[in-house]
Amino acid sequence: MGDKIAELTLKQAKELSDYLKDVHGIEPAAGGAVMVAGGAAGGGEAEAEAEKTEFDVVLTGFGDKKLNVVKVVKNLTGASLMEAKKMVEGVPATLKEAVSKEDAEKIKAEIEEAGGSVELK
C-alpha cells in the first residue's frame, strides 16, 4: 500500500488528502504523518499557529525570455511543450501545488533564472 501511495501523482495525492480530510476528518501533520483531527488535550489556547510548510508555486510572468521559461516549465511539470507554452501564456498559472518550502524556493530560482517571475502562496 505504501508503494501505491508513493507512486501517486501530485494531483492524485491532493485528491487523496482532500478525501481523507472531508470524509474521515484526517489531516496531514506538519511532519508529513497522518493524524486524526480533533481537539487538543490542552484546549484552544494550547494550539499554536503552525508555520506554513506547503506552498503553491504560481508563475506570474515570463518577461522577454518566454522560450526559456517555457523550457523550464516543461521540465518542472513534465508537461508537453504545447501544454507548457499554454501555461506560460496563461499566467498566472499554478506550476506545483503543496510542495515543501525548500522545493518551492528551488523552483522559484529556476524560473527566475530563465527570466520568469514566480509567487509562492
QUISULLIN-V313742 format. One record per residue. N is the residue number from 1. RES is the residue in three letters. SS is DSSP state (H for helix, E for strand, L for the rest). PSI is psi in whole degrees, -180 to 180 (NA if undefined). BURIAL is 1 if it has 24 or more other C-alpha atoms within 12 Angstrom, else 0. Layout:
((N RES SS PSI BURIAL) (N RES SS PSI BURIAL))
This chain:
((1 MET L -39 0) (2 GLY H -39 0) (3 ASP H -40 0) (4 LYS H -40 0) (5 ILE H -40 0) (6 ALA H -25 0) (7 GLU L -2 0) (8 LEU L 145 0) (9 THR L 168 0) (10 LEU H -42 0) (11 LYS H -44 0) (12 GLN H -40 0) (13 ALA H -41 0) (14 LYS H -42 0) (15 GLU H -41 0) (16 LEU H -43 0) (17 SER H -46 1) (18 ASP H -42 0) (19 TYR H -48 0) (20 LEU H -38 0) (21 LYS H -49 0) (22 ASP H -43 0) (23 VAL H -39 0) (24 HIS H -4 0) (25 GLY L 26 0) (26 ILE E 129 0) (27 GLU E 150 0) (28 PRO E 139 0) (29 ALA L 169 0) (30 ALA L -32 0) (31 GLY L 0 0) (32 GLY L -12 0) (33 ALA L 161 0) (34 VAL E 136 0) (35 MET E 157 0) (36 VAL E 131 0) (37 ALA L 136 0) (38 GLY L 176 0) (39 GLY L 144 0) (40 ALA L 155 0) (41 ALA L -32 0) (42 GLY L -2 0) (43 GLY L -174 0) (44 GLY H -32 0) (45 GLU H -26 0) (46 ALA H -18 0) (47 GLU L 124 0) (48 ALA L 154 0) (49 GLU L 117 0) (50 ALA L 142 0) (51 GLU L 139 0) (52 LYS L 128 0) (53 THR L -13 0) (54 GLU E 138 1) (55 PHE E 150 1) (56 ASP E 135 1) (57 VAL E 116 1) (58 VAL E 121 1) (59 LEU E 124 1) (60 THR E -11 1) (61 GLY E 164 1) (62 PHE L 3 1) (63 GLY L -147 0) (64 ASP L 12 0) (65 LYS L 56 0) (66 LYS H -45 1) (67 LEU H -43 0) (68 ASN H -42 1) (69 VAL H -41 1) (70 VAL H -44 1) (71 LYS H -44 1) (72 VAL H -44 1) (73 VAL H -42 1) (74 LYS H -47 1) (75 ASN H -38 0) (76 LEU H -39 1) (77 THR H -18 1) (78 GLY L 12 0) (79 ALA L 164 0) (80 SER L 168 0) (81 LEU H -42 0) (82 MET H -42 0) (83 GLU H -41 0) (84 ALA H -41 1) (85 LYS H -43 1) (86 LYS H -39 1) (87 MET H -45 1) (88 VAL H -44 1) (89 GLU H -21 0) (90 GLY L 32 0) (91 VAL L 146 1) (92 PRO L 140 0) (93 ALA E 129 1) (94 THR E 118 1) (95 LEU E -43 1) (96 LYS E 145 1) (97 GLU E 144 1) (98 ALA E 50 1) (99 VAL E 159 1) (100 SER E 161 0) (101 LYS H -42 0) (102 GLU H -47 0) (103 ASP H -40 0) (104 ALA H -43 1) (105 GLU H -38 0) (106 LYS H -45 0) (107 ILE H -44 1) (108 LYS H -44 1) (109 ALA H -41 0) (110 GLU H -45 1) (111 ILE H -45 1) (112 GLU H -35 1) (113 GLU H -33 0) (114 ALA H -10 1) (115 GLY L 2 1) (116 GLY L 174 1) (117 SER E 144 1) (118 VAL E 148 1) (119 GLU E 136 1) (120 LEU E 126 1) (121 LYS L NA 1))
